[in-house]
Amino acid sequence: MGRPSTKQKRTQEILDAYELCIAKFGVEGTTLEILAKEAGLARALIRHHVGNRDNLLEAFQERFFTRSAEVMKDMVEALPVSKSFRSSDTELPERLDQLVTWLFSPDHSDSMLILVANALISVAPKYANLSKSLAEWVENFENLLEAELTQAFPDCEAQKRSIIATGLLGIYFNADSLSLLSHLRSTFQKDCEASARLLLGQLQDHHGD
């Protein structure tokens, strides 16, 4: 693979600055003037390399979803191979156990990603393509969770696995978003993880039903 061109490098620098801006000011609050100041470039150069505000949002969301997919792929590939749950087991399969730990560990929480995702979600109703892409992003994550539950609990009812996957998704997104509040009790993330494990207990208790 060849080295990126000057235009490609400059475009990525602009998108890096755009990410910082929408994390601080939101999508609507990020004007070309604010972006130019953050990037250290003239507005004319930003228009030349990326375009207007709509073009910026389109280019950024493409990068956001691509990088997010790569993070999810890396997470799944890092999980250990483990056997499915058996009725005689008292603990979750190791693979699923590590997935839950990863989802709720502060070490894997990315404050910038949370701020940017919230900024994109807040303006999604105004941008049909963004709204559709965000819905697909959430659905892909939900499908990933359901696939892991299917692997861990193949004998459980499919509808039950699907409902549990949706519940895990909801707990995860809420825990991640609220984790930015500095005055939350110190056990909040751990309590969210415990809630997720209690939910998974429904599959353990009804395995083979």
Residue pairs with C-beta under 8 A, 6 or more apart in sequence:
4 12
7 49
10 45
10 49
11 49
11 50
11 59
13 39
14 35
14 39
14 41
14 46
14 49
14 50
14 56
15 50
15 56
15 59
15 60
15 63
17 35
17 38
17 39
18 30
18 35
18 38
18 39
18 56
18 60
19 60
19 112
19 116
20 38
21 30
21 34
21 35
21 38
22 29
22 30
22 60
22 115
22 116
22 119
22 120
23 112
23 115
23 116
23 119
24 115
25 34
26 119
26 122
26 123
27 57
27 119
27 120
27 122
27 123
28 123
30 53
31 53
32 43
32 46
32 47
32 52
32 53
33 43
35 43
35 46
35 56
36 42
36 43
36 45
36 46
39 46
46 56
50 56
50 59
51 59
57 127
57 130
58 129
61 120
61 129
61 130
61 133
64 116
64 120
65 133
65 137
68 113
68 137
69 140
72 140
72 141
72 144
75 99
75 102
76 144
76 148
79 95
79 98
79 99
79 102
80 94
80 95
80 98
81 95
82 93
82 94
82 95
82 96
82 152
83 93
84 93
84 151
84 152
84 153
84 154
84 155
85 92
85 93
85 152
85 153
85 203
85 204
85 207
86 207
87 207
87 208
89 204
91 97
92 100
92 152
92 197
92 200
92 204
93 152
95 148
95 151
95 152
96 148
96 149
96 152
96 200
99 148
100 168
100 193
100 196
100 197
100 200
101 193
102 108
103 168
103 172
103 193
103 196
104 172
104 175
104 189
104 190
104 192
104 193
104 196
105 189
106 179
106 189
109 176
109 179
109 189
111 179
111 180
114 176
114 177
114 179
114 180
115 180
118 177
120 130
120 134
121 134
123 130
124 130
124 131
124 134
125 131
138 169
141 169
142 165
142 166
142 169
143 165
145 165
145 168
145 169
146 161
146 162
146 165
149 156
149 161
149 164
149 165
149 203
150 158
150 161
152 203
153 161
153 203
153 204
153 207
155 207
155 208
156 203
156 206
156 207
156 208
156 209
157 206
157 209
160 202
160 203
160 206
161 203
164 199
164 200
164 202
164 203
167 196
167 199
168 196
168 199
168 200
171 192
171 195
171 196
171 199
172 192
172 196
174 192
175 188
175 189
175 192
175 193
178 184
178 188
179 188
179 189
